[in-house]
Amino acid sequence: MRMLRMAVCMKQVPGDIGKSLSADGRIRRDAPSSIINPADVFSLETALTLKEQHTGQVDIFTMGTEAARSLLKEAATLGADGLFLVSDRDFAGADTYATAFVLAAALRKTAAYDLIFCGRRTLDGETGQVSIQIAEMLGIPVVTNVIQLELTREKVICRRLLEDGEETVEAAIPALISVMEGIEGIDHPRLPSIFGLRNGGCRAIITLNREILGLAKEQVGSGGSFTEVNRSFFPEWKRNCALCEIEEGVAVVQAKLKQIKEGSGPK
């Protein structure tokens, strides 16, 4: 098999959302508690495993502030090759579409990748949309929720998780794969080796900004987004309990629901 050129899109997310919210309800991307998105750790591990099984290269892309450099350095200690920080003040406020648009431009500019890996979703967004949007913008097939992967010369065979079962699908290469946490064959993500720790810190990080990518200001960030997050917050949970005998339970529940519907009962 020819040398595989692989890319992994990763994101730095709040490890403790409570300590990462600013006074105006915005998520601070430079919070000390930031961690690598857990699902992205498995997508990186999948790519590194394929690199070991075949001759290949793994490039990492992350879109964020300068604080995201720590993510790239950590990926380098684990065996990643190219490190790309997609960063520009104009990228701020991007929704999933604008994020995918910028990442697709970065991937397109850097290389013709055989496989692109993403985690199935991020802790801070939980949409699972970016991977699908990137694939659509690049014009390549996408397979989501992958729990097992097999690679042949011209295609990738994936077993993916559905709401009511599993299915096996094939996709021609190049393709984008959205990986589930706990993908089969990966019991636990690797730890850096002594060699990785020694050499990972020496890897150069290439910054890709809006000008380098050749994107107009109105195409990115909040200007290129279709949605906007006004505020992030913890919901207030209020619960009221009532004890009743089994015989009268149905009648009590019906009465409570009627009160709530009429606006006179507890919410």
VOPAGU-2260 file (C-alpha; in pm, 1 decimal, decimal comma):
REM VOPAGU-2260
SITE   aa  ch    i         X         Y         Z
SITE  MET   A    0       0,0       0,0       0,0
SITE  ARG   A    1     124,1     351,1     -79,7
SITE  MET   A    2     212,1     590,8     198,0
SITE  LEU   A    3     -98,4     714,4     376,6
SITE  ARG   A    4    -140,8    1086,7     426,5
SITE  MET   A    5    -373,2    1137,5     722,8
SITE  ALA   A    6    -508,2    1442,7     903,8
SITE  VAL   A    7    -675,5    1463,4    1243,8
SITE  CYS   A    8    -895,2    1759,1    1339,8
SITE  MET   A    9    -880,9    1814,5    1715,3
SITE  LYS   A   10   -1018,6    2069,9    1956,8
SITE  GLN   A   11    -931,4    2206,5    2297,4
SITE  VAL   A   12   -1239,7    2214,8    2520,8
SITE  PRO   A   13   -1312,9    2322,2    2880,8
SITE  GLY   A   14   -1226,5    2052,4    3131,5
SITE  ASP   A   15   -1441,3    2228,5    3389,9
SITE  ILE   A   16   -1712,8    2431,6    3219,8
SITE  GLY   A   17   -1795,7    2610,2    3544,4
SITE  LYS   A   18   -1445,2    2757,4    3562,2
SITE  SER   A   19   -1438,1    2838,9    3190,7
SITE  LEU   A   20   -1740,1    3068,1    3167,7
SITE  SER   A   21   -1679,7    3441,7    3164,1
SITE  ALA   A   22   -1914,1    3691,8    3332,1
SITE  ASP   A   23   -2106,3    3745,9    3006,0
SITE  GLY   A   24   -2167,7    3372,5    2953,3
SITE  ARG   A   25   -1891,6    3314,6    2698,8
SITE  ILE   A   26   -1660,8    3012,6    2708,4
SITE  ARG   A   27   -1301,0    3112,7    2775,6
SITE  ARG   A   28   -1079,2    2924,6    2532,5
SITE  ASP   A   29    -766,8    3006,9    2731,1
SITE  ALA   A   30    -894,5    2865,0    3059,1
SITE  PRO   A   31    -630,6    2670,3    3259,2
SITE  SER   A   32    -867,1    2373,9    3287,0
SITE  SER   A   33    -878,4    2320,2    2908,0
SITE  ILE   A   34    -824,9    1964,2    2785,3
SITE  ILE   A   35    -816,9    1778,7    2453,6
SITE  ASN   A   36   -1167,9    1681,2    2352,8
SITE  PRO   A   37   -1198,0    1312,9    2463,0
SITE  ALA   A   38   -1345,3    1188,4    2133,6
SITE  ASP   A   39   -1058,7    1353,0    1943,8
SITE  VAL   A   40    -807,2    1155,7    2150,4
SITE  PHE   A   41    -950,4     836,5    1999,5
SITE  SER   A   42    -944,5     979,9    1646,9
SITE  LEU   A   43    -575,4    1062,4    1694,7
SITE  GLU   A   44    -507,3     715,2    1831,6
SITE  THR   A   45    -682,6     559,7    1530,7
SITE  ALA   A   46    -465,2     755,7    1288,6
SITE  LEU   A   47    -144,1     675,6    1479,0
SITE  THR   A   48    -234,8     305,6    1483,3
SITE  LEU   A   49    -282,0     309,2    1105,1
SITE  LYS   A   50      50,8     488,5    1073,5
SITE  GLU   A   51     216,3     199,1    1257,5
SITE  GLN   A   52      40,5     -62,0    1045,2
SITE  HIS   A   53     117,1     112,0     716,0
SITE  THR   A   54     371,6     365,9     600,9
SITE  GLY   A   55     214,3     702,8     667,7
SITE  GLN   A   56     209,1    1052,5     808,6
SITE  VAL   A   57     -31,6    1208,8    1056,1
SITE  ASP   A   58     -91,4    1585,0    1056,1
SITE  ILE   A   59    -288,6    1759,6    1331,1
SITE  PHE   A   60    -516,3    2058,3    1279,0
SITE  THR   A   61    -671,7    2257,3    1559,2
SITE  MET   A   62    -868,2    2580,8    1532,2
SITE  GLY   A   63    -834,2    2804,4    1835,0
SITE  THR   A   64    -630,8    3062,8    2020,2
SITE  GLU   A   65    -259,6    3051,4    2099,1
SITE  ALA   A   66    -352,0    2842,3    2403,7
SITE  ALA   A   67    -427,9    2552,4    2166,4
SITE  ARG   A   68     -56,0    2513,6    2101,1
SITE  SER   A   69     -41,8    2287,1    2406,2
SITE  LEU   A   70    -276,4    2043,5    2227,9
SITE  LEU   A   71     -44,6    2029,5    1926,1
SITE  LYS   A   72     262,9    1978,4    2143,1
SITE  GLU   A   73      93,3    1692,0    2324,8
SITE  ALA   A   74      -5,5    1531,1    1994,4
SITE  ALA   A   75     357,2    1560,6    1880,0
SITE  THR   A   76     481,7    1369,6    2184,9
SITE  LEU   A   77     245,4    1086,9    2090,8
SITE  GLY   A   78     382,7    1057,8    1736,9
SITE  ALA   A   79     204,4    1318,1    1521,7
SITE  ASP   A   80     401,9    1471,5    1238,3
SITE  GLY   A   81     275,4    1803,8    1097,4
SITE  LEU   A   82     126,5    2049,7    1348,5
SITE  PHE   A   83    -111,3    2320,8    1225,2
SITE  LEU   A   84    -268,3    2591,3    1439,8
SITE  VAL   A   85    -562,0    2748,0    1254,1
SITE  SER   A   86    -586,0    3078,9    1434,7
SITE  ASP   A   87    -700,3    3433,5    1364,4
SITE  ARG   A   88    -899,4    3690,1    1561,6
SITE  ASP   A   89   -1137,9    3699,6    1265,9
SITE  PHE   A   90   -1228,9    3333,4    1331,9
SITE  ALA   A   91   -1389,0    3423,1    1667,6
SITE  GLY   A   92   -1760,0    3356,0    1704,2
SITE  ALA   A   93   -1768,2    3082,3    1441,0
SITE  ASP   A   94   -2058,3    2837,3    1446,8
SITE  THR   A   95   -2022,6    2482,6    1315,4
SITE  TYR   A   96   -2057,9    2590,3     952,1
SITE  ALA   A   97   -1795,3    2866,0     973,5
SITE  THR   A   98   -1563,9    2634,3    1169,4
SITE  ALA   A   99   -1594,1    2361,5     907,1
SITE  PHE   A  100   -1541,8    2618,4     630,1
SITE  VAL   A  101   -1209,9    2732,7     778,2
SITE  LEU   A  102   -1088,1    2380,3     858,2
SITE  ALA   A  103   -1176,5    2259,7     508,2
SITE  ALA   A  104    -974,5    2548,6     362,8
SITE  ALA   A  105    -678,5    2459,0     587,0
SITE  LEU   A  106    -693,0    2091,6     489,9
SITE  ARG   A  107    -726,8    2175,6     121,1
SITE  LYS   A  108    -429,7    2410,6     128,9
SITE  THR   A  109    -197,0    2177,9     319,6
SITE  ALA   A  110    -217,4    1845,4     135,8
SITE  ALA   A  111    -432,8    1593,7     -48,5
SITE  TYR   A  112    -519,8    1368,0     243,1
SITE  ASP   A  113    -624,4    1005,2     204,9
SITE  LEU   A  114    -804,5     994,8     539,3
SITE  ILE   A  115    -927,9    1271,7     767,0
SITE  PHE   A  116   -1029,7    1182,4    1122,5
SITE  CYS   A  117   -1255,8    1368,7    1363,8
SITE  GLY   A  118   -1407,7    1280,2    1699,0
SITE  ARG   A  119   -1780,0    1211,6    1682,3
SITE  ARG   A  120   -1864,6    1522,7    1887,4
SITE  THR   A  121   -1715,3    1781,2    2123,0
SITE  LEU   A  122   -1792,4    1829,7    2491,3
SITE  ASP   A  123   -1869,2    2198,9    2454,7
SITE  GLY   A  124   -2091,2    2178,4    2146,0
SITE  GLU   A  125   -2235,3    1824,5    2130,6
SITE  THR   A  126   -2358,7    1880,0    1772,3
SITE  GLY   A  127   -2149,8    1629,3    1574,6
SITE  GLN   A  128   -2192,5    1852,6    1268,3
SITE  VAL   A  129   -1842,8    1977,0    1187,1
SITE  SER   A  130   -1705,7    1649,3    1048,5
SITE  ILE   A  131   -2000,1    1608,4     811,7
SITE  GLN   A  132   -1974,7    1969,2     696,9
SITE  ILE   A  133   -1600,5    1941,0     631,1
SITE  ALA   A  134   -1655,3    1631,5     416,9
SITE  GLU   A  135   -1930,0    1804,3     218,6
SITE  MET   A  136   -1709,5    2108,5     156,8
SITE  LEU   A  137   -1419,0    1888,4      43,6
SITE  GLY   A  138   -1645,3    1672,4    -171,1
SITE  ILE   A  139   -1545,2    1342,8      -9,5
SITE  PRO   A  140   -1749,5    1064,2     155,9
SITE  VAL   A  141   -1797,8    1064,5     533,2
SITE  VAL   A  142   -1869,6     778,7     772,6
SITE  THR   A  143   -1985,4     875,1    1122,8
SITE  ASN   A  144   -1995,4     694,9    1461,0
SITE  VAL   A  145   -1727,3     446,7    1354,4
SITE  ILE   A  146   -1651,8     170,3    1605,2
SITE  GLN   A  147   -1430,5     -49,6    1383,8
SITE  LEU   A  148   -1216,5      27,1    1082,0
SITE  GLU   A  149   -1039,3    -180,6     817,6
SITE  LEU   A  150    -827,3     -31,2     541,1
SITE  THR   A  151    -767,0    -174,5     194,6
SITE  ARG   A  152    -580,3     -29,8    -102,9
SITE  GLU   A  153    -867,6     179,5    -238,3
SITE  LYS   A  154   -1134,2     188,3      31,3
SITE  VAL   A  155   -1207,0     190,9     401,4
SITE  ILE   A  156   -1452,6     -54,7     555,6
SITE  CYS   A  157   -1624,7      77,2     866,0
SITE  ARG   A  158   -1859,2     -67,2    1123,7
SITE  ARG   A  159   -2067,0     215,4    1265,5
SITE  LEU   A  160   -2307,6     250,9    1555,5
SITE  LEU   A  161   -2671,0     336,6    1493,1
SITE  GLU   A  162   -2945,7     423,0    1741,5
SITE  ASP   A  163   -3097,6      76,3    1702,1
SITE  GLY   A  164   -2799,4    -137,6    1603,9
SITE  GLU   A  165   -2491,4    -141,0    1381,2
SITE  GLU   A  166   -2411,8    -139,6    1011,4
SITE  THR   A  167   -2104,0    -197,3     796,1
SITE  VAL   A  168   -2033,2      44,9     512,7
SITE  GLU   A  169   -1755,7      96,7     259,6
SITE  ALA   A  170   -1620,8     431,4     143,6
SITE  ALA   A  171   -1375,5     512,4    -131,8
SITE  ILE   A  172   -1052,4     685,4     -36,7
SITE  PRO   A  173   -1016,8     980,0      22,7
SITE  ALA   A  174   -1274,0     984,6     302,1
SITE  LEU   A  175   -1349,1    1145,6     635,7
SITE  ILE   A  176   -1404,8     920,8     937,4
SITE  SER   A  177   -1584,9    1032,8    1255,5
SITE  VAL   A  178   -1462,1     808,4    1536,9
SITE  MET   A  179   -1648,6     692,2    1846,2
SITE  GLU   A  180   -1484,4     688,2    2187,9
SITE  GLY   A  181   -1374,2     333,7    2260,7
SITE  ILE   A  182   -1330,5     232,3    1896,0
SITE  GLU   A  183   -1258,8    -140,7    1870,2
SITE  GLY   A  184    -892,6    -234,2    1892,4
SITE  ILE   A  185    -800,6      65,8    2107,4
SITE  ASP   A  186    -830,2     -25,8    2473,7
SITE  HIS   A  187    -670,1     295,6    2594,1
SITE  PRO   A  188    -503,5     587,8    2418,2
SITE  ARG   A  189    -124,6     568,4    2429,5
SITE  LEU   A  190     105,6     760,5    2657,1
SITE  PRO   A  191     408,0     949,9    2524,1
SITE  SER   A  192     735,3     759,6    2504,0
SITE  ILE   A  193    1070,1     898,1    2616,7
SITE  PHE   A  194    1160,4     943,8    2249,9
SITE  GLY   A  195     831,5    1124,1    2189,2
SITE  LEU   A  196     880,1    1356,6    2484,4
SITE  ARG   A  197    1232,5    1438,7    2368,3
SITE  ASN   A  198    1145,7    1501,7    2005,8
SITE  GLY   A  199     786,2    1624,2    2028,5
SITE  GLY   A  200     884,5    1957,1    2176,0
SITE  CYS   A  201    1112,2    2027,6    1881,4
SITE  ARG   A  202     836,5    2003,3    1618,7
SITE  ALA   A  203     751,5    2330,9    1450,4
SITE  ILE   A  204     394,2    2456,0    1473,0
SITE  ILE   A  205     266,2    2619,7    1154,0
SITE  THR   A  206       3,7    2890,2    1201,4
SITE  LEU   A  207    -261,0    2926,2     932,0
SITE  ASN   A  208    -450,6    3254,9     952,5
SITE  ARG   A  209    -725,5    3402,7     736,7
SITE  GLU   A  210    -484,4    3575,0     499,5
SITE  ILE   A  211    -275,4    3262,6     442,3
SITE  LEU   A  212    -589,9    3061,7     370,9
SITE  GLY   A  213    -712,1    3328,4     129,0
SITE  LEU   A  214   -1049,1    3374,9     297,5
SITE  ALA   A  215   -1255,7    3692,6     305,7
SITE  LYS   A  216   -1340,8    3839,2     645,3
SITE  GLU   A  217   -1714,9    3804,7     584,5
SITE  GLN   A  218   -1671,7    3430,1     520,2
SITE  VAL   A  219   -1534,8    3344,7     864,0
SITE  GLY   A  220   -1610,0    3390,9    1232,3
SITE  SER   A  221   -1941,5    3543,2    1328,9
SITE  GLY   A  222   -1972,3    3704,3     985,5
SITE  GLY   A  223   -1969,8    3365,0     814,3
SITE  SER   A  224   -2196,9    3196,4    1069,7
SITE  PHE   A  225   -2565,9    3118,8    1042,2
SITE  THR   A  226   -2617,6    3082,7    1416,8
SITE  GLU   A  227   -2492,7    3263,5    1726,0
SITE  VAL   A  228   -2451,1    3152,3    2087,4
SITE  ASN   A  229   -2567,8    3439,9    2305,7
SITE  ARG   A  230   -2485,8    3283,3    2641,5
SITE  SER   A  231   -2373,4    2956,7    2796,6
SITE  PHE   A  232   -2503,8    2868,7    3142,8
SITE  PHE   A  233   -2595,5    2592,3    3383,1
SITE  PRO   A  234   -2972,6    2533,6    3399,2
SITE  GLU   A  235   -3137,6    2555,1    3739,0
SITE  TRP   A  236   -3297,9    2223,7    3826,2
SITE  LYS   A  237   -3601,6    2250,0    4050,3
SITE  ARG   A  238   -3780,2    1934,7    4154,7
SITE  ASN   A  239   -4078,0    1873,1    4378,8
SITE  CYS   A  240   -4168,5    1530,1    4512,3
SITE  ALA   A  241   -4503,4    1407,1    4640,8
SITE  LEU   A  242   -4577,1    1072,0    4803,0
SITE  CYS   A  243   -4910,9     901,3    4749,0
SITE  GLU   A  244   -5067,4     557,5    4773,7
SITE  ILE   A  245   -5057,6     339,3    4462,4
SITE  GLU   A  246   -5438,1     330,2    4440,4
SITE  GLU   A  247   -5463,9     706,3    4414,4
SITE  GLY   A  248   -5138,7     762,1    4222,0
SITE  VAL   A  249   -5292,5     805,0    3875,7
SITE  ALA   A  250   -5546,3    1057,5    3999,2
SITE  VAL   A  251   -5276,8    1256,9    4183,7
SITE  VAL   A  252   -5053,3    1269,6    3875,1
SITE  GLN   A  253   -5343,2    1378,8    3654,9
SITE  ALA   A  254   -5431,8    1655,8    3899,7
SITE  LYS   A  255   -5071,9    1779,2    3916,6
SITE  LEU   A  256   -5040,2    1783,8    3536,4
SITE  LYS   A  257   -5362,9    1978,5    3511,5
SITE  GLN   A  258   -5233,2    2233,2    3761,4
SITE  ILE   A  259   -4911,1    2276,1    3563,7
SITE  LYS   A  260   -5103,4    2315,8    3239,2
SITE  GLU   A  261   -5324,5    2583,0    3394,1
SITE  GLY   A  262   -5021,2    2757,3    3545,7
SITE  SER   A  263   -5123,5    2704,9    3904,6
SITE  GLY   A  264   -4896,0    2414,8    3997,8
SITE  PRO   A  265   -4520,4    2363,2    4048,2
SITE  LYS   A  266   -4303,9    2354,1    3735,3
